[in-house]
């Protein structure tokens, strides 16, 4: 059986670790150097619930409150991973603006989304509590994961969560019963 193709956009404020999360997932390494991303696409084959997926991850340039939501991200995407840094209140605000713009552009009430609080290895600098992240995800009916690209914590979970959200929205999986992976 051919693999299912899934195209996923990673979005969030600059320097929240979108590229680091993707590179950790695809190549299994942490890249510390920070080069603002223009836009990159990474491909990885993964197996989840006995289905083979070809996942195309689009690493977007960091958004801010003034970015117009790029039209190309509203078409041909199956799901979105919205990333903020647990050490940045600004990035948490930006992710909410991106979400609102995303729903406007896509024109749907529900879009498969995983909200990700990255940089849990910097817990001493934490500004956004796990509860705040969970509350926002519940409000959006999105999955929620906290990760550390540096320590490779929950990075795979995050991508499994978005695939599950996509399958659910396509009607291929039972509705979730309020259980959250964190």
N, C-alpha and C positions, 0 to 999 in steps of 0.2 A: 504494500500500500504506500503511495507516495506521501511524503511528509506534508503537513498542513503549513502553509506559509502564514506567518503573523508579523505584522509591521507595528512596531511600538516606538513611540516618541518619548524621549527622556527630556523633561522640561523643568525649569527652575531658575532661580536667581544665579548670577555668576558666582563661581567658587564654592558651590555647595557640594561638589564632588560627583557631578553627573558622569563625567568622563572616567573618573577613578572607579566608580561603581561598574561601569560597562567593561573597562579593561580588566578589572578584577574578575568579573564573571566570564568574559570571553577568553582571556589569556592567563588568568590565575596569578596575576601579579599586581602589586600596588605601585602606581606611578605617582610620585610625590610632586614632580615638577609641574608648575601650573602655567599652561599656555592657553590663553582664551581660545575656546573651540570656535571654529567657523561653522562647520557642520560635517559630521562624519557618520558613516553607516558601518556597523559591524554586523556580521552574521554568525550565528551559532546554532548548531543542531542540538536539540535536547529532547529527551523522552520524559513525558509526564502522563501518568495514568494510562500507560500502554499506548500512547499516541506519540508519534514522532513529529516534532515541530522544527521548521526552519524559521528561526527568529531573526528578523532584521531589526536591529536596534539603531534608531536614529538619535545621535548625540547632537542636540540642538545647541546653538549659541545661547549663552545665558540671557534670560529675559529680565526686564525690569518693568516698573509700573508704566513706563511710557511706550514700551514695545507694542507695536500693533501685532495682534496675533497673526502669524503668517498663514495665509490662506492654504498653502501647501500642506500644513499640518492638520487641516480639518478634513482632508480627503484621503482615502486609501489607507488610513491608519486603523488598526484594530483596537488599540488601547494606549493608555498614557500612564507614564510613571512621573508623578510630580514630586520633585525632591526639594527639601529645605534642609538647612543645617540646624541641628539642635542648639548650636552656639550663636545663632543669628535670628533675632526677632524680625529683622527686615526681610530675610529670606522666607520666613513664615507668612508674612503679609503678602509678599510677592506671589507665593504659591496660590493664595486665595484669589488674587487678581487674575492670574493665569487661568485658574479654574473657571471663573466667571466668563472670561473671554472665550475660553474653549467651548463652553456650553452655547454661547451666543453663535459662534462660528459653525459648530457642528449641527446646531438646531435640534438637538435631542435633549430629553430631560435626564436620561441616564447614559453615561459613557463609561466603559470599563476603565477604572482608574485605581492605581495603588498610590497612596500617599506615603512618602518615605522621609523619615527623619534620619539624616545621615550624620556621621561623625560622633557616634556614641563613645568612641575612644577618648573624646575630649570632654568627658562627663563633668570635670571640674569647672568647665566654662559653660555648662548647659544653661540656656536661657528659656528654652521651650520644653515644658514637662511632657512626659509620655502621655499623661492624661489629656493635655491640650491637643496633642496630635491625634489621639484616639477619638476625642470629641469631634474634631473637624472631619475626620474620616467617616464617622457615623453620620454626621450631618449630610455628607456627600453620598452616603451609601457606598463608600469605597473601602477597599482593603487598606490596612495600615501595617507598616513594618518599620522598625528602627534598625539601622544598619551601621556598620563601620567598614568602609571600603578598605581602610588601612589594615584592620584585623581580619578581614574577610568574614565578618559576622553578619549572618542573615542576608547576604548578597544573593545567594541562589534562591532563598525563600521569596525574596522580593520579585524575582522573575517568574517563579512558579505561581505566585499570587496573581500577577497580571495575566498570565495565561489562563488561570482558573476564572478570573473575572471576565475575560473575553469569552470563554466557553459558556459561562453562565448567561452572559448577555445574548449569546447566539442560541440559547435554549438547550445546550448540550449537557448541562450539569444541573443537579437539583439546586434550588435556592439555598443560600447559606442560612444557617440557623443561629446567626448572631455570634458565631465563634470568630475570634480575631487572633491572628498570629502576631506575636510581638517579640 
